[in-house]
Amino acid sequence: MIMEAKGIKKNTAIWILAVLVLFVLSIILGIIMRLNQGGAVHLEPGTFYADMTVHGITMIGIWFVAGMAGVNFIMERYVKTSYWANTFALVMTVIGVVMLWVSTLIGDFHAGWTFLYPLPFKIAWSAWATPMFLWALAVLGVGWLVWVLSLMAALLKKYSISQVFAWQHFRNKNPEVETPPFVLISMVSLLGVLTCLIAAVVLLVLLFAEYYSHGTFVNDALLIKNLTYFFGHTIANEMLYLGLAIIYELFPEISGRPKWKTTWYVAIAWNLTLFFVLLAFFHHLYMDFVQPQGLQIVGQLASYLASLPSAGVTVFSVIVAVYRTKIKWSLSNLLFFIGIAGWVIGGVGAVIDATISNNFLLHNTLWVPAHFHSYNAMGNVLFSLGFFHWFSVEYSKRKGQERLSSLKLSFLLLGGIGFLAAFYVAGAESIPRRYSSYPVEFTSAKLLATLGAVFATVYLIAILLFFSSIFKRCLNMVLQRS
C-alpha cells in the first residue's frame, strides 16, 4: 500500500509535467492561429484547421486529465484508489495524444475539434489520418473510462449511493455519516463524465461502422451531432467541476480555516447540477431547426439551471471564507480565487449565448470561444495551476521560497483579460468563428485577432513562469528513487 501511495504521487507529478508541456505547445498553436487571422503570418487553410483541431481537443483533454489527477490524488485522503487504473489511463493518454498529433500535424486531418459529421469522411487529407484520428479518440476514451470507473468504485466501497450523493444532508443537519463536499462533488462529476464517455463510445461505434462499411451504412446526421455535443459540452463542464472539488478541499486548508462541510443547500445544489448539466448541450443545436422544439426549450432552461446552483453555493462559500476574515493568502488560493471569478464570468457569457433570442446574433461568432476560453483559460486552468503549485511545494524536497508571484499573477491577468476582451468585442461585432482569414467586410477583425495574439503571448509568458518552478519540483519527484 505504501508503494502504491508513492506511485500515485509519482504519477500525479508525471500528469502535471505532461499537462504543462502540452499546454505550452497548444498555446503556441493558438497564438499562431490568431496571428494568421490578423494577417501577420500566413497559413494554408488546411494547416490552420489542422492546428485548430489539435489545439481544441488537446486543451479539453489535458485539463480534463489535470482535474482527474488532482481528484485522484486528494481522494486518497478518503478511500484507497487504484494505482494501476491511474497508470493505465496515463499510458493510454500518452498513446492517444501521440496518435492525435500525428493524424493532424502529419496526416493533415482538419475536420475541426468538434469533427462534426460528415466532415471526417470527406477526405481532404491523408487517407490514413481519419481512422487514426478516430482510433486516437477511442484510445483516450478507453483509458479515461477505466480511470473514472475505478474512482467511482473506490468511493462506493466506503459510501452507500445515498451517502456518496449526500442525500442524508437534505433534511438532517447532523447526520450519522457526513459526506465531505469533496466526495459529493467528485462523485457528481465522475458520474457526469461516465455518462458522456458512454455517449462517446456510441458515437465512435457509429462512426467506425460507417467508415469501415465503405458507404453501405450511413449515419443520421442529427443523431451524430447530438452525441458529439453531448460528449464535448458535458466533459468540458465536468472538468470544471473536478477543479471545484479540489477547491472545496484545499481552499480552506491552504487558507488556515476549518474544513468546509456539506450543508443541505450544498447537497441539493450539486445534485441538481448533476441532472441539469447533462441537458444543457442542446443550446449548441438551436440552429438545427429539424431538432424538436421542446429540446431547444429544455436546452435554454437547463443552461440556466446547470450553472446557477453550483456557482451560487461555490461563490457564497468562498465569499464567506474570505469576507472580513483573516486568512493565509498564498499563490495557490489566489489562483483558486481568481479562477472562480473567471469561471463565473465565462458562465455569464455562456448563459447570454444560450438565450435563444441572443443566439440568433451570437451563434458561431467569436463570442463562443470568448466564453469557453473565459471559464477555461481564466477559470479551470487556474484551478489546476493552484493544485499544481500546492502539490509541487507540499511534496517536493526542493521547496524553496516562491519567487515572482506578483509578476506571474500580473502577467496572467493582463494577458488573460486582454486575450478574452478581443474575443468578446469581436463576438459582439458578429465576427465569425473558425475563419482562417477574414474578408475585408469585417473591418476590425484583423486588428482584434492581432491584439488577441499579443495578449495571448503575455499569458504564455505567465504560464512559462509558473512552468519553470512547478516543472522543476515535479521532475525532481519523478526522478527520486524513494
C-alpha positions as CSV (number, residue, x, y, z in Angstrom):
1,M,0.0,0.0,0.0
2,I,2.9,2.4,0.8
3,M,4.4,1.6,-2.6
4,E,1.1,2.3,-4.3
5,A,0.7,5.6,-2.5
6,K,4.1,6.6,-3.6
7,G,3.2,5.5,-7.1
8,I,0.1,7.8,-7.1
9,K,2.3,10.7,-6.0
10,K,4.8,10.0,-8.8
11,N,2.0,9.5,-11.4
12,T,0.5,12.8,-10.3
13,A,3.8,14.5,-10.9
14,I,4.0,12.9,-14.4
15,W,0.5,14.1,-15.2
16,I,1.5,17.6,-14.2
17,L,4.6,17.5,-16.4
18,A,2.7,16.2,-19.4
19,V,-0.1,18.8,-19.0
20,L,2.3,21.7,-18.7
21,V,4.3,20.7,-21.8
22,L,1.2,20.1,-23.9
23,F,-0.4,23.3,-22.6
24,V,2.6,25.4,-23.7
25,L,2.6,23.8,-27.2
26,S,-1.2,24.3,-27.5
27,I,-1.0,27.9,-26.6
28,I,1.7,28.5,-29.2
29,L,-0.7,26.9,-31.8
30,G,-3.4,29.2,-30.7
31,I,-1.2,32.3,-31.0
32,I,-0.2,31.2,-34.5
33,M,-3.9,30.9,-35.5
34,R,-4.7,34.3,-34.2
35,L,-1.6,35.8,-36.0
36,N,-2.8,34.1,-39.2
37,Q,-6.3,35.7,-38.7
38,G,-4.6,39.0,-38.1
39,G,-2.5,38.7,-41.3
40,A,0.8,38.7,-39.5
41,V,1.7,35.2,-40.7
42,H,0.2,33.1,-43.5
43,L,-1.0,29.5,-43.1
44,E,-2.7,27.4,-45.7
45,P,-6.4,26.9,-44.7
46,G,-5.8,23.1,-44.3
47,T,-2.9,23.8,-41.9
48,F,-4.9,26.4,-40.0
49,Y,-7.8,23.9,-39.4
50,A,-5.4,21.1,-38.5
51,D,-3.9,23.4,-35.9
52,M,-7.4,24.3,-34.7
53,T,-8.4,20.6,-34.5
54,V,-5.4,19.5,-32.4
55,H,-5.4,22.8,-30.3
56,G,-9.1,22.3,-29.3
57,I,-9.1,18.6,-28.5
58,T,-5.7,18.8,-26.7
59,M,-6.9,21.7,-24.5
60,I,-10.0,19.9,-23.5
61,G,-8.2,16.6,-22.9
62,I,-5.3,17.9,-20.8
63,W,-7.4,20.0,-18.5
64,F,-9.8,17.1,-18.0
65,V,-6.9,14.8,-17.0
66,A,-5.4,17.5,-14.9
67,G,-8.7,17.6,-12.9
68,M,-8.8,13.8,-12.7
69,A,-5.2,13.6,-11.5
70,G,-5.9,16.2,-8.8
71,V,-9.1,14.5,-7.7
72,N,-7.4,11.1,-7.7
73,F,-4.5,12.3,-5.5
74,I,-6.8,14.0,-3.0
75,M,-9.2,11.1,-2.9
76,E,-6.5,9.1,-1.3
77,R,-7.4,11.0,1.9
78,Y,-10.8,9.3,2.0
79,V,-10.6,6.0,0.1
80,K,-8.0,3.7,-1.5
81,T,-7.7,4.4,-5.2
82,S,-6.2,2.2,-7.9
83,Y,-2.6,2.9,-8.9
84,W,-3.0,0.6,-11.8
85,A,-6.0,2.3,-13.2
86,N,-4.2,5.7,-12.9
87,T,-1.2,4.2,-14.7
88,F,-3.3,2.7,-17.4
89,A,-5.0,6.0,-18.0
90,L,-1.6,7.7,-18.2
91,V,-0.2,5.3,-20.7
92,M,-3.4,5.4,-22.9
93,T,-3.4,9.2,-22.7
94,V,0.2,9.4,-24.0
95,I,-0.6,6.9,-26.8
96,G,-3.8,8.7,-27.7
97,V,-2.2,12.2,-27.8
98,V,0.7,11.0,-30.0
99,M,-1.9,9.4,-32.4
100,L,-3.9,12.7,-32.3
101,W,-1.0,14.9,-33.1
102,V,0.3,12.6,-35.8
103,S,-3.1,12.4,-37.5
104,T,-3.5,16.2,-37.6
105,L,0.0,17.7,-37.9
106,I,1.4,15.0,-40.2
107,G,-1.7,13.4,-41.7
108,D,-3.3,16.9,-42.0
109,F,-6.7,15.8,-40.6
110,H,-8.6,19.1,-40.2
111,A,-12.2,18.4,-39.6
112,G,-12.2,20.7,-36.6
113,W,-12.0,19.9,-32.9
114,T,-15.7,19.1,-33.0
115,F,-15.1,16.8,-36.0
116,L,-18.7,17.3,-37.0
117,Y,-20.3,14.6,-39.2
118,P,-19.9,14.1,-42.1
119,L,-16.6,16.1,-42.3
120,P,-14.3,13.3,-41.1
121,F,-15.5,11.2,-44.1
122,K,-15.0,14.0,-46.7
123,I,-11.3,13.1,-47.1
124,A,-9.2,16.3,-47.8
125,W,-6.1,14.9,-46.1
126,S,-4.1,11.7,-46.0
127,A,-6.5,8.8,-46.1
128,W,-5.0,7.1,-43.1
129,A,-5.5,10.2,-40.9
130,T,-9.3,9.8,-40.5
131,P,-9.1,6.3,-38.9
132,M,-6.0,7.3,-36.8
133,F,-7.9,10.3,-35.5
134,L,-10.9,8.2,-34.6
135,W,-8.8,5.5,-33.0
136,A,-6.9,8.2,-31.1
137,L,-10.2,9.3,-29.5
138,A,-11.0,5.6,-28.8
139,V,-7.7,5.0,-27.0
140,L,-8.2,8.2,-24.9
141,G,-11.8,7.2,-24.1
142,V,-10.9,3.7,-23.0
143,G,-8.1,4.9,-20.7
144,W,-10.4,7.6,-19.2
145,L,-13.4,5.3,-18.8
146,V,-11.3,2.7,-16.8
147,W,-10.0,5.5,-14.6
148,V,-13.4,7.0,-13.9
149,L,-14.9,3.6,-13.1
150,S,-12.1,2.8,-10.7
151,L,-12.5,6.1,-8.8
152,M,-16.3,5.6,-8.6
153,A,-15.9,2.1,-7.4
154,A,-13.4,3.2,-4.7
155,L,-16.0,5.8,-3.4
156,L,-18.8,3.2,-3.4
157,K,-16.8,0.8,-1.4
158,K,-16.9,3.2,1.5
159,Y,-20.1,5.2,0.9
160,S,-23.5,3.9,0.0
161,I,-25.2,5.5,-3.0
162,S,-27.3,7.8,-0.8
163,Q,-24.2,8.8,1.2
164,V,-22.0,9.5,-1.7
165,F,-24.6,11.9,-3.1
166,A,-25.1,13.4,0.4
167,W,-28.9,12.7,0.4
168,Q,-28.8,12.3,4.2
169,H,-27.9,16.0,4.4
170,F,-31.2,17.2,2.7
171,R,-33.2,17.1,6.0
172,N,-30.7,16.2,8.7
173,K,-28.4,18.9,9.9
174,N,-26.1,16.4,11.7
175,P,-26.4,13.0,10.0
176,E,-24.6,10.0,11.4
177,V,-22.4,9.8,8.3
178,E,-21.2,13.1,7.0
179,T,-20.3,13.3,3.3
180,P,-17.4,15.7,2.7
181,P,-18.0,18.2,-0.1
182,F,-15.1,16.8,-2.0
183,V,-16.6,13.3,-2.1
184,L,-20.0,14.7,-3.2
185,I,-18.7,16.9,-5.9
186,S,-16.2,14.3,-7.1
187,M,-19.0,11.7,-7.4
188,V,-21.3,14.1,-9.2
189,S,-18.5,15.0,-11.6
190,L,-17.4,11.4,-12.2
191,L,-21.0,10.2,-12.9
192,G,-21.3,13.0,-15.4
193,V,-18.0,12.1,-17.1
194,L,-19.1,8.4,-17.2
195,T,-22.3,9.4,-18.9
196,C,-20.6,11.5,-21.6
197,L,-17.9,8.8,-22.1
198,I,-20.6,6.2,-22.8
199,A,-22.1,8.6,-25.3
200,A,-18.6,8.9,-26.9
201,V,-18.4,5.1,-27.2
202,V,-21.8,5.1,-29.0
203,L,-20.6,7.9,-31.2
204,L,-17.3,6.2,-32.2
205,V,-19.0,2.9,-32.8
206,L,-21.4,4.6,-35.3
207,L,-18.6,6.5,-37.0
208,F,-16.4,3.3,-37.3
209,A,-19.5,1.4,-38.6
210,E,-19.9,4.0,-41.4
211,Y,-16.2,4.3,-42.2
212,Y,-15.5,0.6,-42.4
213,S,-18.7,-0.2,-44.2
214,H,-17.4,1.9,-47.2
215,G,-20.7,3.7,-47.6
216,T,-23.2,0.8,-47.1
217,F,-24.1,2.2,-43.7
218,V,-24.9,5.9,-43.3
219,N,-25.5,7.6,-40.0
220,D,-28.2,10.1,-39.1
221,A,-26.5,13.5,-39.1
222,L,-28.7,15.0,-36.3
223,L,-28.1,12.0,-34.0
224,I,-24.3,12.2,-34.5
225,K,-24.4,15.9,-33.8
226,N,-26.4,15.4,-30.6
227,L,-23.9,12.7,-29.5
228,T,-20.9,14.8,-30.4
229,Y,-22.1,17.9,-28.4
230,F,-23.4,15.8,-25.5
231,F,-19.9,14.4,-25.1
232,G,-18.0,17.6,-25.8
233,H,-20.1,20.0,-23.9
234,T,-20.5,17.7,-20.9
235,I,-16.9,16.8,-20.5
236,A,-15.9,20.5,-20.8
237,N,-18.3,21.3,-17.9
238,E,-17.4,18.2,-15.8
239,M,-13.7,19.1,-15.9
240,L,-14.6,22.4,-14.3
241,Y,-16.4,20.6,-11.5
242,L,-13.4,18.3,-10.9
243,G,-11.4,21.5,-10.3
244,L,-14.1,22.8,-8.0
245,A,-14.0,19.6,-5.9
246,I,-10.3,20.3,-5.4
247,I,-11.1,23.9,-4.4
248,Y,-13.7,22.7,-1.8
249,E,-11.0,20.5,-0.3
250,L,-7.9,22.8,-0.5
251,F,-9.1,26.4,-0.3
252,P,-9.9,26.3,3.5
253,E,-6.9,24.1,4.2
254,I,-4.4,26.5,2.5
255,S,-6.1,29.5,4.0
256,G,-5.7,28.1,7.5
257,R,-9.5,27.9,8.0
258,P,-11.7,25.0,9.2
259,K,-12.8,22.5,6.5
260,W,-16.0,23.2,4.7
261,K,-18.9,21.0,5.5
262,T,-21.7,19.7,3.4
263,T,-24.9,21.6,4.2
264,W,-28.4,20.9,2.9
265,Y,-28.1,23.6,0.2
266,V,-24.7,22.4,-1.0
267,A,-26.1,18.8,-1.2
268,I,-29.2,19.9,-3.1
269,A,-27.2,22.3,-5.4
270,W,-24.8,19.7,-6.6
271,N,-27.5,17.0,-7.0
272,L,-29.4,19.5,-9.2
273,T,-26.2,20.2,-11.2
274,L,-25.7,16.6,-11.9
275,F,-29.1,16.5,-13.6
276,F,-29.2,19.8,-15.5
277,V,-25.6,19.8,-16.9
278,L,-26.5,16.7,-18.9
279,L,-29.2,18.6,-20.7
280,A,-27.5,21.9,-21.3
281,F,-25.8,20.8,-24.5
282,F,-29.0,21.3,-26.5
283,H,-28.1,25.0,-26.8
284,H,-25.5,24.1,-29.4
285,L,-28.2,22.9,-31.7
286,Y,-30.6,25.9,-31.8
287,M,-29.9,26.4,-35.5
288,D,-30.7,22.8,-36.3
289,F,-34.3,23.6,-37.0
290,V,-35.3,19.9,-37.5
291,Q,-34.5,19.3,-33.9
292,P,-37.8,19.0,-31.9
293,Q,-38.7,22.4,-30.5
294,G,-39.1,21.0,-27.0
295,L,-35.5,20.0,-26.8
296,Q,-34.5,23.6,-27.7
297,I,-36.5,24.9,-24.8
298,V,-35.0,22.3,-22.5
299,G,-31.6,23.4,-23.7
300,Q,-32.2,27.0,-22.7
301,L,-33.7,26.2,-19.3
302,A,-31.0,23.6,-18.5
303,S,-28.3,26.1,-19.5
304,Y,-29.6,28.5,-16.8
305,L,-30.3,25.8,-14.2
306,A,-27.0,23.9,-14.7
307,S,-24.9,27.0,-13.8
308,L,-26.9,28.6,-11.0
309,P,-26.8,26.0,-8.2
310,S,-23.1,25.1,-8.4
311,A,-22.0,28.7,-9.0
312,G,-24.3,30.1,-6.3
313,V,-23.1,27.8,-3.5
314,T,-19.4,27.9,-4.5
315,V,-19.3,31.7,-4.7
316,F,-21.2,32.0,-1.5
317,S,-18.8,29.6,0.3
318,V,-15.7,31.5,-1.0
319,I,-17.1,34.9,0.0
320,V,-18.0,33.7,3.5
321,A,-14.5,32.2,3.8
322,V,-12.7,35.5,2.9
323,Y,-15.1,38.3,3.9
324,R,-13.7,40.1,6.9
325,T,-11.7,37.1,7.8
326,K,-8.0,36.8,8.3
327,I,-6.7,34.0,6.1
328,K,-3.3,32.9,4.8
329,W,-3.1,34.1,1.2
330,S,-0.7,32.0,-0.9
331,L,-0.2,31.7,-4.7
332,S,-2.5,28.6,-4.7
333,N,-5.5,30.1,-3.1
334,L,-5.1,33.3,-5.1
335,L,-5.2,31.2,-8.2
336,F,-8.3,29.4,-6.9
337,F,-10.0,32.8,-6.0
338,I,-9.2,34.4,-9.4
339,G,-10.2,31.2,-11.2
340,I,-13.7,31.2,-9.6
341,A,-14.1,34.8,-10.9
342,G,-13.1,33.7,-14.4
343,W,-15.4,30.7,-14.3
344,V,-18.4,32.9,-13.3
345,I,-17.6,35.5,-16.0
346,G,-17.3,32.7,-18.6
347,G,-20.5,31.2,-17.3
348,V,-22.4,34.5,-17.6
349,G,-21.1,34.8,-21.2
350,A,-22.3,31.2,-21.9
351,V,-25.8,31.9,-20.5
352,I,-26.1,35.1,-22.6
353,D,-25.3,33.0,-25.7
354,A,-27.5,30.2,-24.6
355,T,-30.6,32.5,-24.6
356,I,-32.4,31.7,-27.8
357,S,-33.1,35.4,-28.8
358,N,-29.4,36.2,-28.3
359,N,-28.1,33.1,-30.0
360,F,-29.6,34.3,-33.3
361,L,-26.9,37.0,-33.2
362,L,-24.1,35.3,-31.4
363,H,-24.2,31.7,-32.8
364,N,-20.9,30.8,-34.4
365,T,-19.4,34.2,-33.8
366,L,-16.3,34.8,-31.7
367,W,-18.5,35.2,-28.6
368,V,-18.5,31.4,-28.4
369,P,-14.7,31.0,-28.0
370,A,-14.8,34.1,-25.8
371,H,-17.0,32.4,-23.1
372,F,-15.4,29.0,-23.2
373,H,-11.9,30.5,-23.1
374,S,-13.0,32.5,-20.1
375,Y,-14.0,29.6,-18.0
376,N,-11.1,27.5,-19.2
377,A,-8.1,29.8,-19.6
378,M,-9.0,32.0,-16.7
379,G,-11.1,29.5,-14.7
380,N,-10.3,25.8,-14.9
381,V,-6.6,26.4,-15.8
382,L,-6.2,28.4,-12.7
383,F,-7.9,25.7,-10.6
384,S,-5.4,23.2,-11.8
385,L,-2.4,25.6,-11.6
386,G,-3.4,26.2,-8.0
387,F,-3.4,22.5,-7.3
388,F,-0.1,22.0,-9.3
389,H,1.6,24.7,-7.2
390,W,0.3,23.3,-3.9
391,F,1.3,19.8,-4.8
392,S,4.7,20.7,-6.1
393,V,5.5,22.7,-2.9
394,E,3.9,20.3,-0.5
395,Y,5.5,17.1,-1.7
396,S,8.8,18.2,-3.2
397,K,12.2,18.2,-1.5
398,R,13.0,21.4,-3.4
399,K,10.5,23.6,-1.6
400,G,12.3,27.0,-1.5
401,Q,10.5,30.3,-1.5
402,E,8.1,31.1,-4.3
403,R,9.6,33.9,-6.4
404,L,7.9,36.4,-8.7
405,S,4.4,35.6,-7.5
406,S,3.2,39.1,-8.2
407,L,4.7,39.2,-11.6
408,K,3.2,35.8,-12.5
409,L,-0.3,36.9,-11.5
410,S,0.1,40.3,-13.1
411,F,1.1,38.8,-16.5
412,L,-1.7,36.1,-16.1
413,L,-4.4,38.7,-15.5
414,L,-3.2,41.2,-18.1
415,G,-2.7,38.6,-20.8
416,G,-5.8,36.7,-20.0
417,I,-8.2,39.7,-19.8
418,G,-6.8,41.3,-22.9
419,F,-6.9,38.0,-24.9
420,L,-10.6,37.4,-23.8
421,A,-11.6,41.0,-24.4
422,A,-10.5,40.7,-28.1
423,F,-12.8,37.7,-28.4
424,Y,-15.8,39.3,-26.7
425,V,-15.6,42.5,-28.7
426,A,-15.2,40.6,-31.9
427,G,-18.2,38.4,-31.0
428,A,-20.3,41.5,-30.2
429,E,-19.4,42.8,-33.7
430,S,-20.6,39.5,-35.2
431,I,-17.2,38.4,-36.4
432,P,-17.5,34.7,-37.2
433,R,-15.5,31.9,-35.5
434,R,-13.5,29.2,-37.3
435,Y,-12.4,31.5,-40.2
436,S,-8.8,31.0,-41.1
437,S,-8.8,34.5,-42.6
438,Y,-11.3,37.3,-42.7
439,P,-13.0,39.0,-45.6
440,V,-12.4,42.8,-45.9
441,E,-16.1,43.4,-44.8
442,F,-15.0,42.6,-41.2
443,T,-13.0,45.8,-40.8
444,S,-11.9,45.3,-37.2
445,A,-11.4,41.5,-37.4
446,K,-7.7,41.5,-38.2
447,L,-6.8,44.2,-35.6
448,L,-8.7,42.3,-32.9
449,A,-7.1,39.0,-33.9
450,T,-3.6,40.6,-33.7
451,L,-4.4,42.1,-30.3
452,G,-5.6,38.7,-29.1
453,A,-2.3,37.2,-30.2
454,V,-0.3,39.8,-28.4
455,F,-2.2,39.4,-25.1
456,A,-2.1,35.6,-25.5
457,T,1.7,35.9,-25.7
458,V,1.7,37.8,-22.4
459,Y,-0.5,35.0,-21.0
460,L,2.0,32.5,-22.3
461,I,4.9,34.3,-20.5
462,A,3.0,33.9,-17.3
463,I,2.4,30.2,-17.9
464,L,6.1,29.8,-18.6
465,L,7.0,31.5,-15.3
466,F,4.6,29.0,-13.5
467,F,6.0,26.2,-15.6
468,S,9.6,26.8,-14.6
469,S,9.1,26.4,-10.8
470,I,6.4,23.7,-10.9
471,F,8.2,21.7,-13.6
472,K,11.4,21.5,-11.7
473,R,9.8,20.3,-8.5
474,C,7.6,17.7,-10.2
475,L,10.6,16.4,-12.3
476,N,12.5,16.1,-9.1
477,M,9.7,13.9,-7.6
478,V,9.6,11.7,-10.7
479,L,13.4,11.2,-10.6
480,Q,13.5,10.4,-6.9
481,R,14.4,6.8,-6.1
482,S,12.3,6.6,-2.9
